[in-house]
Amino acid sequence: MHTLTRFGALISALGLIIACGDSGGDSNGSSSGSASATVTDGPGASSTGSGVDTTPSTSAPTTGGSDSNSGTTAAIGSSSDGGDGGIKFDIGGEDTTTGVPMGGPGSCRPSEIYGASGGFPKFTAPEFSGFLGKDVLIMTSNAQEDGFVLHVLDISGPTPTPNLNYNAPKYHDPAWQQGNLGRLFGLTLDSDGNIYVAPTTVYGPNPSPATIKRIDSLTGQITDFASLPNVGPAVGNINYDCVSQTLRASNHEDGRIYQFDMQGKIVSTYHHAKGDVTVGPAADPGEPDGQFAPLGERVWAVQSHAGRLYYSVWWEDSGRQSGSNANEIWSVAYSDDKGIPDPSTKKLEISVLGTDNNPNFSNPVSDLSFAATGWMLISQRTMVGDNQTSAHQSTTYEYDYNPMTQTWESKGTTYLVGELVGSNAGGVDHDFAEGGYVWMSGDALDFYTPNVVYGVQGTPHGGGSIENSTLIDLDGEITNQDKTALGDVEIPIPGDAKPVPPPG
């Protein structure tokens, strides 16, 4: 079926208009050393050896941006009286004369009508000139040997040899060290390519848990963007919505999803378990108290898609297997085009099942990625406690939307991450290239055969394993293990991108 025809059916049905863990324990690679060079490339060196991978205990954007389509039309139509308040969605059509996708409302560039947000950074630093016009991947991490916690990787060019480390060209602003940005996991970009990063406790306690930081798309300058009421548990993940031009963050302290305008002011909060929405800041008694929101109330992944906010609920993990409650994906519609959730519309979309490796439990979902045609990817992070992480017990699941039943149907685990399968580290996104890749952060991508590769794996949209995938070590050092140090992944979307159909 033609992509736009199929998507039209999806819109109509929605009522819219328009393997097992290894033994032992390794270091977590949190070296504080720094690298003097900001750009590296070249073929990966080969090393041999033996070892064990062990389990440790533990300023506002302009509308449209520089890639925007000036004078773009609003999303087609408005919703009917289904309790969604006449909202216009981040879905557009195609110019029948030129075949070029039309932009949506807010700051949505043509590509962002497909449910994804993020323009390309255009850093003016001379070292970044070789990255301009290229397909890039942006990633967070705990500090590794090079000391950086934010990374830009060039993923363009000829496909490298599968199942061997590819030393992709990398860019780091010298300031992107842990001392300046803190401990990071959550990541998003706005339509102008400004980067936002969120503090995390996924690698352990974080002394600075409350402030989301902004990295300017031109200067690379770091500024404080917004703060949440949080004195310990930190943030799950973040997402920019180009329709409402707001940013959302899941707060592990009080269980709320916060919505910020692009000056960092709180617009609304939403509590999944209570069904409570506030306009402006929340006033929960006793918060912040430094305690994690209870399991079942704790939200992690957040992603705006097709007029709804999708989010994951953390019920269980490797260290606290529930037996009665699986981890979940929910969604809630927006009450208006300002993006304020309507709690009466919340819907359980997916109960995350176990895998062959872990049939009786699942790990929490930390990241979501969508394409236009109802293709959803979810990625887990192996956790054994509130702020204790591990590896090799998480995967990426693929779902396709069935417009007839209005349900998400599992396509299974078609993306097998790592030489030790199940080594997802919690970040996932897809590129928009024809015959492109799904990119996932992961541990033990190559494990002494011959290298030690911990970083990001790119697997063809149709699925596969390391045997047909590109493997990139994040810090370019391929002799030491950097287990549990990997974070979130985002791929800026080209302004002229077409929707990515589900594989197969």
C-alpha positions in Angstrom: 0.0 0.0 0.0 1.2 3.5 -0.8 2.7 5.1 2.3 0.4 8.2 2.3 -2.7 6.0 1.6 -1.8 3.7 4.4 -1.2 6.6 6.8 -4.5 8.1 5.8 -6.2 5.0 6.9 -4.3 5.2 10.2 -5.4 8.8 10.7 -9.0 7.9 10.0 -9.0 5.0 12.3 -7.5 7.1 15.1 -10.2 9.7 14.7 -7.6 12.2 13.5 -8.1 14.3 10.5 -5.3 14.8 8.8 21.1 -13.1 26.0 20.7 -13.6 29.3 23.1 -11.8 31.5 26.7 -12.8 31.8 28.8 -13.6 34.9 31.0 -11.5 37.0 31.5 -7.7 37.1 33.3 -5.0 35.1 34.1 -1.4 35.5 31.6 1.2 34.4 34.1 3.2 32.5 33.6 6.5 34.3 37.1 7.8 33.8 37.5 11.5 34.3 40.3 11.9 31.7 39.7 14.3 28.9 40.8 14.4 25.3 42.4 17.3 23.7 41.1 16.7 20.1 37.5 17.5 19.4 37.2 15.5 16.2 38.4 12.0 15.5 38.1 9.6 12.7 39.9 6.8 10.9 39.7 3.0 10.9 39.4 1.2 14.2 42.5 -0.5 15.5 42.3 -4.2 16.2 43.1 -5.7 19.5 43.0 -9.2 20.9 42.6 -10.7 24.3 40.2 -12.4 26.6 38.1 -11.2 29.5 34.7 -11.2 31.0 32.0 -8.6 30.8 30.7 -8.6 34.4 27.6 -7.2 36.1 28.3 -4.3 38.5 26.2 -3.7 41.5 25.2 -1.2 40.6 16.9 30.6 24.5 13.8 29.9 22.6 14.0 28.6 19.0 12.6 30.5 16.1 9.5 29.0 14.6 10.6 26.5 12.0 14.4 26.9 12.5 17.0 27.2 9.9 15.8 24.1 8.1 12.2 25.2 8.2 9.8 25.5 5.3 8.8 29.2 5.4 5.1 29.7 4.9 4.3 26.1 5.6 0.7 25.2 6.0 -1.0 24.0 9.2 -1.8 20.4 9.7 -4.7 19.3 7.7 -8.1 19.8 9.3 -8.9 19.6 13.0 -10.2 16.7 15.1 -13.9 16.0 15.6 -15.8 16.1 18.9 -14.0 13.1 20.4 -12.9 14.8 23.6 -9.8 16.2 22.0 -10.8 19.8 21.8 -10.4 20.5 18.1 -6.6 20.1 18.3 -4.5 20.2 15.1 -1.9 17.5 15.0 1.7 17.2 13.9 0.6 15.5 10.7 0.5 17.1 7.3 -0.1 16.2 3.7 1.8 16.4 0.5 1.8 19.1 -2.1 0.1 17.5 -5.0 2.1 19.5 -7.5 5.6 19.1 -6.2 5.2 16.0 -4.0 7.0 17.8 -1.2 5.7 17.2 2.3 4.0 20.2 3.9 4.9 21.5 7.3 2.7 21.5 10.3 1.8 24.0 13.0 4.1 25.4 15.5 7.7 25.0 14.6 7.2 21.7 12.7 9.4 21.4 9.7 8.2 19.2 6.8 9.8 16.1 8.3 8.5 16.8 11.8 4.9 16.3 10.7 5.8 12.6 10.9 5.9 12.6 14.6 9.6 13.3 15.2 11.3 16.5 16.2 14.8 17.8 15.9 16.6 20.0 13.5 20.3 19.7 12.7 22.8 21.6 14.8 25.1 23.9 12.8 27.9 24.6 15.3 30.2 27.4 14.0 33.3 25.8 15.5 35.8 25.1 12.7 36.1 21.5 13.9 32.4 21.0 13.1 32.6 22.1 9.4 33.2 18.6 8.2 29.9 17.5 9.8 27.7 20.1 8.1 25.3 18.5 5.6 26.0 15.0 6.9 23.7 12.6 8.6 24.7 12.6 12.3 23.7 10.8 15.5 23.7 12.5 18.8 24.1 10.5 22.0 24.5 10.9 25.8 26.6 8.8 28.1 28.3 8.6 31.5 31.9 9.9 31.3 34.2 7.3 29.7 37.9 7.5 29.0 37.6 10.7 27.0 35.5 12.4 29.7 32.7 13.6 27.4 29.0 13.0 28.1 27.5 14.4 24.9 28.6 13.2 21.5 28.0 13.9 17.8 28.8 11.0 15.4 28.9 11.2 11.6 26.9 8.2 10.3 26.9 9.2 6.6 29.1 7.8 3.9 29.5 4.2 2.6 28.3 1.4 4.8 31.3 0.1 6.8 32.1 -3.6 7.2 29.5 -5.2 9.5 30.4 -6.7 12.8 33.6 -4.8 13.2 34.2 -1.5 15.0 33.8 1.5 12.8 35.7 4.5 14.2 33.1 7.0 13.0 34.1 10.7 12.9 33.2 12.2 16.2 32.7 15.8 17.4 32.8 17.1 20.9 32.7 20.7 22.1 35.5 20.9 24.7 32.9 22.0 27.3 30.8 18.8 26.9 32.5 17.2 29.9 30.7 15.7 32.9 31.9 18.6 35.1 29.9 21.0 33.0 26.9 19.0 31.9 26.6 16.5 34.8 25.4 12.9 34.5 23.1 12.6 31.5 20.6 10.2 29.9 17.6 12.0 28.5 18.1 13.9 25.2 16.0 15.8 22.6 16.4 18.5 20.0 14.1 21.3 19.0 13.3 22.4 15.4 16.3 24.7 15.3 18.8 22.0 16.3 19.3 23.2 19.9 20.1 20.2 22.1 18.5 19.6 25.5 19.9 17.1 28.0 18.5 15.9 31.3 20.1 14.8 34.6 19.8 11.1 35.5 20.4 8.7 38.3 20.7 5.7 35.9 24.4 5.5 36.5 24.1 6.1 40.3 23.2 9.0 42.6 23.4 12.4 41.0 24.4 15.5 43.0 22.7 17.8 40.5 19.3 16.1 39.7 17.0 19.0 38.9 18.2 21.1 35.9 17.7 20.4 32.2 20.4 22.1 30.1 20.4 23.6 26.7 23.2 23.5 24.1 23.0 26.2 21.5 22.8 24.9 18.0 25.3 27.5 16.7 27.7 28.3 19.5 27.5 25.0 21.5 27.1 27.2 24.6 25.6 25.4 27.7 22.9 27.2 29.6 20.4 26.1 32.2 17.0 25.6 30.5 14.5 24.6 33.2 14.4 23.0 36.7 12.0 20.5 38.1 11.1 20.0 41.8 13.7 17.3 42.4 16.3 16.8 45.1 17.5 13.3 44.3 15.8 10.9 41.8 16.4 13.2 38.7 14.7 12.9 35.3 13.7 9.9 33.2 13.6 11.3 29.6 12.7 14.4 27.7 11.0 15.2 24.4 10.3 18.4 22.3 6.9 18.7 20.6 7.0 20.9 17.6 3.2 21.5 17.5 2.9 23.1 20.9 6.5 24.2 20.9 7.1 22.8 24.4 9.4 20.3 26.0 8.3 17.5 28.3 10.2 15.8 31.0 9.4 12.8 33.2 10.2 13.5 36.8 11.3 10.4 38.8 10.8 12.3 42.0 7.0 13.0 42.0 5.9 10.8 39.0 4.7 13.7 36.9 5.4 14.6 33.3 6.3 18.3 33.2 5.6 20.5 30.2 7.9 23.6 29.7 7.6 26.5 27.3 10.8 27.3 25.5 11.8 29.9 28.1 11.8 27.1 30.7 8.5 28.0 32.4 6.2 25.2 33.6 3.1 25.1 31.4 1.5 22.0 32.9 2.1 18.8 34.7 0.4 15.4 34.3 0.3 12.6 36.9 -0.4 9.3 35.2 -1.4 7.3 38.3 -3.6 10.0 39.8 -5.0 11.2 36.5 -4.2 14.7 37.7 -3.3 17.7 35.5 -2.2 21.1 36.7 -1.9 24.2 34.7 1.4 25.6 35.9 3.5 24.0 38.6 2.2 21.2 40.8 1.8 21.5 44.6 2.0 18.0 45.8 2.2 17.8 49.6 5.6 16.9 50.8 7.3 17.1 47.4 10.1 17.2 46.7 11.2 14.7 49.4 14.1 13.1 47.7 12.3 9.8 47.2 11.6 8.0 43.9 8.0 7.9 42.8 6.7 4.4 43.5 6.9 1.7 40.9 3.7 1.8 38.8 3.6 5.6 39.1 7.1 6.2 37.7 7.2 7.4 34.1 10.4 7.2 32.0 10.1 7.5 28.2 8.1 10.4 26.8 7.3 11.1 23.1 4.7 13.1 21.3 3.1 11.4 18.3 0.1 12.1 16.2 -1.7 14.3 18.7 -1.0 12.1 21.7 1.7 11.9 24.4 3.1 8.4 24.6 5.0 7.4 27.8 6.3 4.4 29.6 5.4 3.3 33.1 8.1 1.5 35.2 6.6 -1.4 37.1 9.4 -3.9 37.4 13.1 -4.5 36.6 15.7 -7.2 36.9 16.1 -6.6 40.7 12.4 -6.3 41.4 10.4 -8.7 39.3 6.7 -8.1 39.8 4.9 -11.3 38.7 1.7 -9.3 38.4 2.4 -6.0 36.7 4.4 -5.7 33.4 6.1 -2.6 32.3 3.7 -0.5 30.1 3.3 2.0 27.3 0.4 4.4 27.7 -0.8 7.4 25.7 -3.0 10.4 26.5 -4.5 12.9 24.0 -3.9 16.7 24.2 -6.8 18.8 25.3 -5.9 21.6 22.9 -3.1 22.7 20.6 -1.1 24.0 23.6 -0.3 20.3 24.4 -2.0 20.1 27.8 -3.0 16.4 28.4 -6.6 15.4 28.9 -6.5 12.6 31.5 -9.9 11.2 30.5 -8.3 10.0 27.3 -5.4 8.0 28.7 -5.1 4.5 27.2 -3.0 1.5 27.9 -1.2 0.8 24.5 1.2 -2.0 25.3 2.1 -4.4 28.2 5.7 -5.2 27.6 6.3 -8.9 27.7 9.4 -10.8 28.6 11.9 -12.2 26.1 13.3 -15.6 25.5 16.1 -14.6 27.8 13.7 -13.2 30.5 10.3 -14.9 29.9 8.9 -13.9 33.3 9.7 -10.2 33.5 10.8 -7.1 31.5 13.0 -4.1 32.2 11.7 -0.6 32.0 11.3 1.2 28.7 13.5 4.3 28.6 13.1 5.5 25.0 10.4 5.6 22.2 10.8 6.3 18.5 8.0 6.7 15.9 7.8 6.9 12.1 4.8 8.3 10.2 3.1 5.1 9.3 2.5 3.8 12.7 5.8 2.1 13.3 7.0 2.3 16.9 10.2 1.2 18.5 10.7 0.9 22.2 14.0 0.3 24.0 14.6 -1.0 27.5 17.3 -0.2 30.1 18.5 -3.0 32.4 18.0 -1.8 36.0 18.3 -3.7 39.3 17.1 -0.8 41.5 16.1 2.8 41.5 19.6 4.0 40.6 21.5 0.8 40.0 22.0 -0.4 36.4 23.3 -3.5 34.8 23.3 -4.9 31.3 22.4 -7.8 28.9 18.8 -8.2 29.9 17.1 -5.6 27.7 16.0 -5.4 24.1 14.3 -3.2 21.4 10.8 -4.2 20.5 9.1 -3.3 17.2 5.4 -2.5 16.9 3.1 -1.7 13.9 -0.2 0.1 14.3 -3.3 -1.8 13.1 -5.9 0.9 12.1 -8.7 -1.6 12.0 -8.3 -2.8 15.6 -6.7 0.5 16.7 -4.0 -1.4 18.5 -0.3 -1.7 18.4 0.8 -5.2 17.2 4.1 -6.6 18.3 6.6 -7.6 15.5 8.9 -9.1 18.1 12.6 -8.4 18.8 13.8 -8.0 15.2 16.8 -5.9 16.3 19.3 -8.1 18.3 21.8 -5.8 20.0 25.2 -6.9 21.0 27.4 -10.0 20.8 25.8 -10.8 24.1 22.2 -10.5 22.8 19.9 -8.4 24.9 22.5 -5.7 25.5 20.4 -2.6 24.7 21.4 0.3 26.9 18.1 2.2 26.6 18.4 4.6 23.6 16.8 4.1 20.1 16.0 6.1 17.0 15.8 5.4 13.3 17.3 7.3 10.4 15.3 8.5 7.4 17.5 7.1 4.7 16.1 4.8 2.1 17.1 1.3 3.2 18.3 3.0 6.4 19.1 1.8 9.9 17.7 1.6 13.4 20.3 2.9 15.9 20.5 1.6 19.5 22.8 2.3 22.3 24.3 -1.0 23.6 26.9 -2.8 25.7 29.3 -5.5 24.5 28.5 -5.0 20.8 31.8 -6.7 20.1 33.4 -8.6 22.9 37.1 -9.5 22.3 36.3 -10.8 18.8 38.6 -9.0 18.1 37.7 -5.7 19.8 35.8 -4.4 22.9 33.0 -2.2 21.5 30.6 -0.4 23.7 28.5 2.4 22.0 25.9 2.3 19.3 24.7 -0.3 16.9 23.0 0.5 13.6 20.9 -2.4 12.2 19.0 -2.3 8.9 15.3 -1.4 9.2 14.4 -4.9 8.2 16.1 -6.3 11.3 19.2 -8.4 12.1 22.0 -8.7 14.6 25.7 -7.7 14.8 26.3 -9.9 11.8 24.7 -7.3 9.4 25.1 -4.1 11.6 27.4 -1.2 12.0 29.1 -1.1 15.4 30.6 2.1 16.8 32.6 2.4 20.0 31.5 5.7 21.6 34.8 6.9 22.9 37.0 5.2 20.2 38.9 3.2 22.8 38.5 -0.5 22.0 40.5 -2.3 24.6 38.5 -1.5 27.8 35.0 -2.3 28.7 32.6 0.7 29.2 29.7 -1.2 30.5 26.5 0.6 31.6 27.9 3.9 30.5 25.8 4.4 27.4 22.8 6.7 27.2 20.1 8.0 24.9 20.2 8.3 21.1 18.6 10.9 18.8 19.0 11.4 15.0 18.2 14.9 13.7 15.6 14.7 11.0 16.3 16.1 7.5 13.9 18.8 6.4 13.0 17.0 3.3 12.6 13.5 4.8 9.9 11.2 3.7 8.1 8.9 6.2 9.8 5.5 7.0 7.4 2.6 6.3 7.4 -0.3 8.6 9.8 -3.0 7.5 8.3 -5.9 5.7 
